[in-house]
């Protein structure tokens, strides 16, 4: 009996051990199969998987800074001083408000630079709103006019090939690898057309801007809604609505070409105004090829003095250009920061306008039609 009992125990243990091993093998196989399946999906659909992960990361960056800034204002931002406060107290309150503005603006700028693309564009909008936003915010965002990350030459070549069906070395006999300008949505390279030998500027959209644009716009809208819910006095909900309407237009460079040609036609009867619009040669949705024009930013005072150009005269002519657009044409350039207004030296004796410079207007992606009632 003991021997029989032992044999039955061993048999039972062996069966239980075999069943346990079988279940363990099945679990291992299931995990391995799932891992292979997920891995295979990621490898096969790496663009989609990367897009989801990158979008989540971008949203988390935006959400984090929104919460940080909202909390900082909620906890640390005092009301404006009253007439009853002493001079010392007024100074303390104003200093505290300024510190919160500056701290928050620096946090937001870091987040915008981390995400890039549409977020940089948002920062540039903020930097140009000195008339409505605190000086700390505008000054902090000012570097975003120039601090943009360039796309690699490989990515530039891929965008050109997808839009024109030719690689860089097939379209151009010379193509500078370093861009002469990098903006939030695109960058510009100097090149020479292989077919005609003409020196041109090639504006190429950053490859991932269009991919992320919808999710970025939605995220910015949610950020603004959240801030507005915490601070009902937040009056800039229109900014996200403006971006939502204007960005898709700016992302199609064919609009850039048609707008530039219209401006050139509008100013044709005014040879007394020293405005130059580069000749548009070709455009697709993401690539614009235009005449290459030498010049420097209109706020480069050293360059102006070097060529004996009077900055006050430049300022007056910029005013005439935009007054003509606003009051006469009703067709207004919407992004006139110094990076889009170049000055080109000229011999005044050889020009119809008599000035020793031309104003070169760039980036015609976004215009506004002004109604006659508004213009009047």
C-alpha positions, 0 to 999 in steps of 0.5 A: 500500500505505501508503495502504491500510494507513493507511485500514485503521488509521483504520478499525480505530481508528475501530471500536475508538474506537466500541466503547470509547465504546459500553462507556463509554456502557453503563457510564454508563447502568448507573451512572445506572440503578442510581443512579436505582433506589437513589434511587427506592427511598430516595424511595419507601421513605424511612421504611424507608431512614431506619430502617435508617440510623438504627438502624445509627447508634444501634447504632454509638453504643452499640458505641463507648461499650461498647468505650471503657468496657470498655477503660478498665476493663481498662487503668486500673481497679486492684484494691481496696487490700490491708491491706499498702498504705500510706495514701497508696497506698490513697488513690491506688488509690481515687481512680483507681477513682473517676476511672475510674467517673466517666469511664466514666459520663459517656461512657455518659450522653452516648451515652444522651442521643444515642440517647434513648428506651429508652437514657434509660430505661436511664440512669434505671434506673441512677440509681436503683440507689444500693444496688448501683452506685458513687455516681459512676454513679448521680450521673452518671445522675441528670440523665436523670430530667429531661433528655429531648428533647420531640417537636414538636407536629406529631409529637404531633398525628400520634400522636393522629390515628393513635390516635384519628382526630382532630387536636388542634384537633378533640379539644381546645378548648385544648392547651398547645404546651409539655409540662408534663413530658417523660419517656424514652418520652412527654411530657404536655400540659395540654389542655381536652376540646372535648366536655366542657370538662374540664381534662385531662393528655394523655400522648403517646408519642414517635413513634419510641420504638416503632419503635426499641424492638426494635433498642434492646433487642437492642443493650442485651442485646448490650452487656451480654453483651459487658461480661459476657464481658470482666468475668465479675464483672459481675452486672447481666445481669438489667437487660437481661432486665428491660427486655426484659420490661417495656418492651413493657408500658410502651409500651401506655398501656392498661395505664397506665389499667387499673393506675391504676384498680386502684390507686384501687380498692385504696386506696378502703378507706383514706381515712386515706392521702392518695393521689390517682390521677388519673381515667383518661378514655381510652387508646389504645396511645400516648395517655392522657387523664387528669384534670389535677392541680396539684402539684409534685415531692415533693422540691421542698422550696421548694414544700413550705415555701411551702405549710407542708407538712412534708417529714418528714410527706410522707416518712412517707406515701410510706412508708405508700403503698408499704408498703400496696402491698407488704405488703397489696395485692401490687400494686406501682408499679415506678417511684416516682421523684420525677418520678412523685410529686407533692404537692398542697396541701390544707386538712387540715380538709376531708380525710378523712386530716387532712393538708394535702396529697395525694400524687399518684401518676403513671405507672402503666405498670409494676406487679409482682404480689407473691406471698403468700409473697414478701409474708410 
